[in-house]
């Protein structure tokens, strides 16, 4: 299941996925167009973008891609929040997904909650500067998005709160810089 129920605006052929405005999220890094929405793109301080950004209309529902347990729900970037979930698929695979840049007041889950596949977690947020003005992401348009990260290859995890301990040691901890 995909973390949004609509086609991303930066999907190929979408409003932000054209030749003249190419922020296509599905393309590989350095394959043409703008890289900012793509995994591995350069960021300030030599960091790399750790996600795929899915551009959406404001207040788009964000859904859980698999069953799991919420392990983090906290401030993320530019007046948006993130929800991290330790997912376990029906066939036993485990991973952590970070659903970033969501609207705080729309979050429907809390740490420790069990979620089901397809459950609405929150609505996409709006990136705002500290003074409350929109952060212009694409040209003069403030684009709402889902910043979506997955962490695979975790050691055996006994419970979601053990996953939170592991998550705290990763690059996606609360001390990370803006993407």
Buried (B, 14 or more C-beta within 10 A) or exposed (E): EEBBEEBBBBBBEBBBBBEEBBBBBBBEEEEEBBBBBBBBBEBEEEBEBBBBBBBBEEEBBBBBBBBBBBBBBEEBBBBBBBBBBBBBEEEEEBBBBBBBBBBBEBBBBEBEBEBEBEBBBBBBBBBBEEEEEBBEBBEEBBBBBBBBBBBEEBEEBEEBEBBBEBBEEBEBEEEBEEB
